[in-house]
Amino acid sequence: MSKVTPDLFEVLNDPKAEAVLAKLYKAALKQGWAMVFHFLPKAFKLLGKGIDWKTENEKFYDDKYIPIVPAQGTFLYIQARALNAKCILEFGTSYGISTIYLAKAAKDNGGKVITTEYLTHKASIAGKNLEEAGLSGYVEIREGDARETLKNLDVELDFVLLDGWPDLVFPVFKLIEPKLKKGAVIAVDDVEGFKPSMQDYLNYVRNPENGYISTTIKPHKGMELTVKVK
């Protein structure tokens, strides 16, 4: 995404949400060169077999957006609407870009989003962004380590977005797996650039014996789409 234009968000038919998304994507674009220089030494791995992302060196990302792109947001919104998803879960709120797409689907479906963010300042800003978008009433933000905040969920999940630390995708998935409804859809971002960190997840959901069908799709960039079939 090189430019932010209104047509990127028009599927939402929601001027307030679209205005907030435009503001946030413009802010994310300003971080573009910092991200380029950060990943430049790892470019061959990133564009090849991928990077085995570890969470030891987190400070660089404390103020970074690292969002889904608008084409992915549109895809997630339409998927959630098609499912009539009432209970949506997100791992990795950040500043709330993807959360806005999910919250708009929840609002339209008469449902709710549970989202979790490790960093206090990001959780706080995300809450303000959702309020500005008119969607805060459809979202519960759980602050802290998702491996703790998502324990003992008392809901059944229709739709899940896993877009936090890549090496935590499988542990978080296994934590929430008992709450997935049959027919639930799970989307995982960055499955190409950071595939080695998610290989355990991919091996599991691509094995039909575990009750899923799964493949990588490309709404602009790679995203693993999984459906619980058993």
N, C-alpha and C positions, 0 to 999 in steps of 0.2 A: 504494500500500500504506500504510494508516494504522495497522495493528496487526499484530503478529506472533503467529500462532496455529499450533499443531502441525499442523493439517490442511494447511497450505501446503506441507509437505514430505513428507507421508505416502507419496507415490508411491515414494520411495526405499527404504522398508522397511529403514531403517538408523538406529537410534537415535543412534549417535555422530555421524554426518554431520548428521542433523537437528538435534541439539543445537547443533552448531557453527554451522550456518546460522542458527538462531534467534538466537544470540548476535551474529553479524555483522550481521544485518538490523536488530536493535535498535540497534546502534552506528551503522549507516547512517542510521536514522531520526532520530537525535539531530543529524545534520548538515542536516536538512531545511530549517530556516529560513535557514541560511547559503547554501544552494543557491538558495532562493527569492529572497533579496535580491540574490544575484550575477547571476541571470538576469533579474530584474525589468526592468531597462532594455532588455533584448533580447526581452521577452515577445512583442511583436507579430511580430517576425521568427521567433522560435522556433515560434510557433503558426501562422504563415503559411507562407511559402516555405522557412523554415528559415535557420539561421545557417551562414555559411561559416567553420567553426572552423579557426583557425590555431594552431600549436603554440608561437608566440612567448611567450605569457603563460601559462606552465605552473604557476607557484608556487602559485596558489590551489588547485590540484588535488592538491598533493603529499600531503595527508593525507585526501583525499576518497575515499569508496568508489565512488560513481557506479555502482551495481551493476545487473545485470539484475534484473527483478522475479521473484518466485517462479513466476508463471505461465510466464514465459519459460524459467526453469530447468527446470521440469517438461517443457516442450515439447522443449527441447534434450536432456534425458535420454532421453525416449521416442524421439525421432528417432534418437539414437545407438544405442539398443537395437534399434530396428527395422532399422537398417542392419547390425547386428552389427559396428559400427565397432571395429576393433582399433587403428587408428592415428589419434589425434585430435590436432588442433593448435589452440592458442588464442593469439591475439594480444591481449595486455592482461590480465595476471593480476590486477593490483591486490592486494587482500587475499585473493583466492582464492575468492570466492563462486561465480562461474560455474565455476571450476576444480573445485570440489567436485562439482557436478552432472556435469561431464564425466568426472571421475575415478571416480565411482560407476558410470557407464556403462562406462568402460574396465575396471573391476574385474569387473563382471558379464559383460562380453564377452570377458574374458581378454586385454585389450589395455593400452594405455598412452597417456598424454597428454603432449605436449610443449607447454609454455606459456612465454611470454616476458614479462618485466616490466622496464621501463626503470629504475625507482627501486630502489635497494639495500634501503632499509628496508621497502618494500612486499614485495619478493621474499622477504626474511627472515621477515616476519610471515606471509605466505602459506604458506611452508613449515611454520611452526609450526601454523597452522590446519589444514593438510592432515594433519599428523601427529596432531593431536588428533582429527581426524575418522576416523583409521585408514586414510587413503588415500594417504599419502606414497609408498608403494611403487609406486604406479601413475602417478606424475607425475615428469617431469623439468622443473625450472624453469631456464630460460636467462635470466640477468640481463644487461641491456644493450639497446641499440638493436636492435629486431627486424630491421631491414634488414641487420644484421651477424650477429646470433645465429642467424638462420634461413637463412643462406647455406649451400649445400652440404649440404642435407638428404639423408640416405641412406635415407629411408623413402618409402613410397607412402601417401598420405593418404586416409582414408575420410571424415573429417568435420572441418570447420573452423569455428571461431568467430572472427570478426574484430570485436573490441570494444575496440581501443585508440584512439589519436588518430584522429578521423574523416578528417583529410586525409592520413593514411598508409595508409588501407585499400587503395587501389588499388596503391600501390607494394609493399606487403607481399604483396598477392594475386598480383601479377605475378611476384614473387620465388619464391613457392611453387607457382605454377600448373603447372610441369612435373612436379610430384610428385603431382598430383591423379589418382586413379584414375577411370576411367569409372564414373559413378554416384555419385561423391563429392558430398556436400552441403556447401554453404558458407552459414553464417548470419552476417548483419551487423546489429548493433544500432544504434539511434539513427538509422535511415535517414530518419525523418521530420524530426525537429528539426534535424538537421545534413545534410540532403540536398545542399545546394550543395557541401559538402566531399567528397561521395561521388559526384558526378554522373559523373565519369570512370569509376568502377567500374560504376555502374548502366548507363551507355551501353554499356559493353563486354559485360556479362553478359546484357543484354536484347536484344542483337543475335544472332539465331540463327546467323549465319554464324560466330560465334566458338565455337560448340559448347556453349551453355548454354541452359537455360530458367530464368527468374527472375521473381519477383514479390514484392510486399510483403504480408506477412501480419501479423496482430495477435494474438499471444498476450498480451493486455493492452495492449501498446504496439508500435509498428511495428518490424518486423524483416524485412530482405530475405532471402528463402530462394532459393538458387540450386542447381541440379543440373547437373553436368557430363554431357552426353548424348553427346558425341563424343570 
